[in-house]
Structure formats: structure tokens, C-alpha cells
Amino acid sequence: MSVFEGAAGLSRRGFLIGAGGFAATVALTACGNGSDKPAAAASGPWEFTDDRGQKASRDQRPSRVVAYVSSAAALWDYGVRPVGVFGPQKKADGGKEIQAGNIDLAAVTSIGNAWDDFSMEKFAATKPDLVITGLTGAKPTDLWVLKDDLGPKVQQVAPIVALSEYKVALPKVIERYEQLAVALGGDANSDVIKKGKEDFQKASDDLKAAIKAKPGLKVLVVSSDKDNLYVCKPEFFADLAYYRDLGLDIVNGGGSDDYFETLSWEQAGKYPADLILTDSRTYALSRQQLAQIPTWAQLPAVKANQVADWSTEPRFNPVLAAPVIRQLTEVVKGARTDITA
């Protein structure tokens, strides 16, 4: 069974949306029922029910899509090319941010290049007929970038489709983006996607084998800033939840907050670990900056040079996800398991 065929099982364990825990459903008119065949003609009514249970409806299939950057990247390899993108796309030096994937940034309009940067003027100028973003919490308003009063303003221009990244493992998120891509006319049977799925399956199998070969390996996944160390809670992250399903023993942070437990730097040694994965995004502390913090430098895993990058922004299609899993596999293969012994 492939990881995609098994996604329904992962869904039952982890796909919890709000107190009701209702299942994600797809309602497609004139676009099939979520099969992997490209959608047919763009004429005729179009519907898609997102992971909030909210239905987006259009007189015909949307062709002018504006999307959060990682959502746009997930759709891009299926041939769905948004006209506008928001969220971090370019670094200060002009390089592409991790979550932009294979998007041709020169071919899309940037609606904003940061979490708190969204130009309603640029957005309206794209004449969008659909907006796509990620759902990051249990409430229908827990959307990437489109927070507070911005969401309702955007909704007045075009309907919003939100796919959940909250307490759901990676294969299910990938499956949902594929369903949306197909509904928007994308091709799930292209050579690129077929190879991506084969690569994803092999990478997953190899990671599972590497984990099995390293019994006792304890992994800590963190983000950071100058004031705090943030210990990840794997159930809230699609990629970490999946790695845990494959057998990786990831330290689970405490406290009542979603996603992270916040520690002061004096508490950096709270959770012993053989291997530490650190947030590789540009606004988290770099490895060089972390080295200047005494409590970090004294951690056994750090002293043993058992530190590697964590690609905090998961890539929600198989083409983009497979290389990330392969990279983690090599890290696991090279890790020692005696650091916390």
C-alpha cells in the first residue's frame, strides 16, 4: 500500500478539525468527484468544499487564482499556475524562500512578501476568482496571512478555500492539494507527478528503514529567536506527524499552546536528545547565531555536532516533499544514538 492509498488511515488518526472533527469532503460539480483525472472543460458551475466545511462556488472553474506561497507551490507542479502569491517568497538577497518550491516568481504577481504583508490593491488588480491558503488551527478564521479583518475583506472579492495543515499528517495534506489541483484543471497523471509519487514512496520507505536501524534515537525539533527556544509539538506539524508515524521518536513539548512549547534560553537543556533539528527559515536563528548562546552550545547533541536543518515549511506535493524526506533519511543514517545514554 502506498502512503497515498493509506492516507485515509492517517486521516482518522490525525485529521481533527475543530471540536466536531468533521471529515474533509470534496464536492465538485462539472469537475468530477476528486478522482486523479484532469478536470474537463472550464464551463459550467464549479464547487469545492474546503477543510473548514465551507463551500466555494463559481459559475465556472476558477482560472485566476491567488494563493498563499506554499499552497501555490503545492499546486504548481500539477500545472495549476496562480496569478498572484502572498506570504514569504523572496529572501532579502533576492533568493527564493524554501516554501516557494518551483514557482516562477517572475510569472506571478506578489501580493505581499511577508506574514503581515498583503496589498488589497495588488490583490484586487489581479481580478481573482479564487483565493487559496492553509488552515492552521481549529477555528475557521485560523488562516495563513488572512487574519483578523483581512479575511472578510478578501472574501468580499473572491471566495477562500482553506486546506488544513493542523493536526494532520503530510500524506493527507498532499492528497487534499491534489484533489484541489485536479478540481482546478491540474493533471495528477503527468510524468512529473507520477515520478514524484514514486520518489515520495521510496523516500518514505527508506526513512522508515533508517529509523528502524537506529533504535533509541531521540530527536528534538526546535525553532528559536534571541529570547526563546521553541520546542515543537509533532502532532501539530504535518511533516513531523508523518515522521513520527514512520517511527521517529520526536520529543513532544509540553504546555497548553499549539505547535510549540516556549522555553527561555536558561531552560534550553530541558529535553535531552541525541539529534536536534533546527528551523532553517531566515527569521529563525542561524547555526552560527545559536553557537553564541552558552546554554545552547553546552547541549550534548550540539557538542557532538548532532544538529541538522529542519525544513519548517512542509512541501505539500510529492515532487517537493520527496527530497526533504531523503535529506532527513541521510541525517538519521549518520546519527549516533548514545548522546542521551
N, C-alpha and C positions, 0 to 999 in steps of 0.2 A: 504494500500500500504506500502510495506517495504521501508526502507531507501535505499536499493539497487535498488529496482524497480524504485524509484524516483530519482535515480542518474542522469538520463538524464536531468531532470529539473534543478537540481543544476548545471549541466554542462553548460547549456545555460546561466545561470546567472553568473557563475564564471570561466568557463574553457576557459580563454583567453590566447592564446599562441602567443606572438608576435603581430605585428601590424595587421597581416591578420586575427588573431583569428580563424585559421583553426581548424576543429574538429579533435580530435584524432581518428585514424582509425586502424583497425587491418586487416592485410592481411596474412592469414595463408594458406599455401599450404601443403596438406597431414596432416594437424593438425586441420581441422575444421574451423569454422568461428567465434570463440570467444564464443562458447557455453560452458556450465559448465561440459561437459563430458571430462574425461581424454583423452589426445591425444593418438592416436593409435601407430602403430609401428614407431620406430625412423628412419626407412629407408625412402628415398625419400627426395625431396627438401623441405626446410623449410624457411619461411619468416615471419617477424613481422615488422610492421610499427609503429615506436615509436611516442612520443608526440611532436617531432620536425618535423614530417613528413618524417623522414629518415627510409629507409627500410634496415633491416639487413637480409642477405641471407646466407644460409648454404646448403651444399649438402644433409645434413640430420639434424635431430633435434639435437641441441647442448646438449652435456652431460657433458661438463667440463666448468662450468660457474664460473666466478669471479664477485663478486658483492659488491657494497657499503653496509656497515653493515646494515642499515635499510632496504635496498632493499632485502638483503639476509634474514633478519628476516621475512619480509613480505612473501617471497616465501617458507620459511622453513616449515611452518605448513601445506602447501599444498603437502608436500613431495618432493619439489624441493630442493636439497641439494648442494649448491655451493661448489666447491673445494677450493676456495680462497675468502677471505674477506678483504676489506680495509675500513679505517675510524675507529673512536674510538670504540674499543671492550672491552678492559680491563682497569680498573682503576689502579692507582699506587699501591694499596694494593692487586691487583690481582683479585678483584671482577669484575663482568660483568657490563659493561656500560648499561644504560637503553635501548639504541637503538638496542642492540644485541638480544633482545627478547629471543626466545627458541633455538637459535643456540647453537649447541655443539661446543664450540670453540676449544676443543681438537681434533675435527674431521675435521677441516678446516685449511688451510694454511693462516697465517696472512701476507698480502701483505704490511701492514703498519697499525699502531695503532693510528694515529692522522690525522688531516685535511691535514697537509703538509707532510705526511709520506707515500710514495708509492715506493716500491722497484721494479724497472723494472726487475731486476734479478730474484727475487722471483716470480714475475708475469709471466715471460716467462717460468719459470721452471714448473709451473702448467699446461702448454700446453693448454691454454684456447681456447675455440671455441666461446665464447660469453662473453661480459662484460656488466653489468647492473648497472646503477646509477640513481640518481634523477636529474631532471631538475629544477633549482632554479630561473630562470629568463626568460626573453623574447628571449634572444639570444640562438642559438643552442649550443654555447660554455659554457653556464652557467650550468656547471655540478658540482655535489659534487666531490671534490678532484681532478678530472681530468681537472685541469685548465691550461690555457696558452699553452705551448708547450707539456705538458704531454698528453693531449687528443689525438693529432695527432700521438704521439709515440705509445700509447696504440692501437689506431685504426689500425696501421700497423700490429699488432699482431692478433687482433680479433675485429670483429665489436662491436660497442657500441649501446646498447638500453637504452634510457633515458625516464623515465616516469615523467610527470610534477607534481611538488609539488607547483607550482607557481600560485597563484590566482585561486585555485580550491579547493572545499570543500572535506572533508575527504571521503564521500562515493564514489565519483568519482575516487579518487586515489586508494581506496581499489578495486573498480571494475576493474580498469586497471591492477593492480597487479594480480588479479585473472585471467584475460584474459591471461596475460603473463605466469602465473604459469601453466595454462591448456595447453598453446602452448608448454610448456617445459615438458609436461608429468605429471603435477601435477593433483591432484584429488580435485575437488571442491565439491564433494558429499560425502566426508568422514564424519564419525561421528564427528570428531573434528571440521571440518569446519561448518557442519550443526548446531552443538551446538553453535559454535562461532557466527554464524549469528543470531540465536535466542537470544543469550545473548546480542549481539550488538543492536538488535531491542528493546529489553526490556529496556536496559540501556538508549537508546536514548529517549524512551517514558517516562521513569522515570525522566530523566533530564529535558525534556520539561515541565513535570508536576511540578517539583520542581521550575523551573524558573517562571512559571505562578503563583505559590503560593507566590512568593516574588516580587510583582510589585515594581518598583522603584529601585531595586538593581543595583548599578553601579559598574562595575568591571574594574580594571586596571591590565593589564598583562605586566610584565616587566622582563628584564634581567639587568645585572649590571656588572661593574668591578670597580676597585679602583678609576677610573677617572670619570666615567659616569654612568647615569641611562638611560636605553634604553626602551622606551615605544613602545610596539608592535602595529602594524597596522594589525588588524584581517583579513583583506581581503587577506593578503599575506601568512597566515598560514592555512594549510588545516584543522587542528583541531579547531582553533579559528573561522574560517569562518563557520564551521559546527555548533559550539555552538551558534554563532550569528544567524544562520538560525533557530535554535531551540528557539530563543527568548532572549538569554543572551545579556544584554546591556553592551558591552565592549567598553571602551574608545578607540577612534581612534587617534593615534598620528599624529602630523602634519609634515610639512616639505616635501621635494621632494624626499627623499630617500625611497627605497623599504624597507619593513619589519619593520624598527624601526625609531622612532624619537629619536635623541641623545640629552640628557639633561645633563647639569652639575649638580653636587650634590646640588648646590645652588638653582637649579630650580626644585628640587625633588617634591615640592608641587604644580606644575603647574596644574595637573589634579586631582581634588577631586574624591575620590572613597570610596565606602562602604567596598569593598573587594579587596585585592591586591593578585594576583597570581605571584609568583616569580620563575624564571628559576631555575630548580633543577639540572642542569648539573654541573659536578665537577669543571668546569673552571669559572662558574659564582660565585658571592659572596654568601657565605652561610648565613643562617639566623643570625648566631652569628656574622659574619663579618659585615653584614648590620646594626646590632644593635649598632655598634661602630660609625656609621655615624650620627652626630647630626640631620641633616635635614631629614634623614630617620626616625629616632627614634621619631621625633615630628609629623609625619604624623598621622592624626586622625585614620585611619584604623589600623596603626601599634600600636598606643596607645591602641586601643580597641581589640588588638590581633586578628584582622580580616585579617590574612595573611595565605596563603596556598601555597603549591608547584604547579608549572606548569610543566608538563612533556613536555618539549620543543620539544623533538624528537617524533613526532607522530608515532604510530604503524600502519602500512598500511595493516593490515588484521583484520578481525573481532575478531579473537581469542585474539589478543594482544590489540585491541582498547577498547573492552568492559570493562575491569577492570578500565581503565583510566577514562572512562565516568562515571562509577559507583562511583569512588572516587570523581570526581567533583560534582556529584549529592549530595553526603553527605555534601560536603563543602557548596554548595548552600543552602541546607536544614537548616544548622546551622548558616547561615549568618544573621546578622542584616541589616536592610535597612535604618536605621536612622542616619548613620555616617555623611553623607553629607547633611542632612536635615538642 
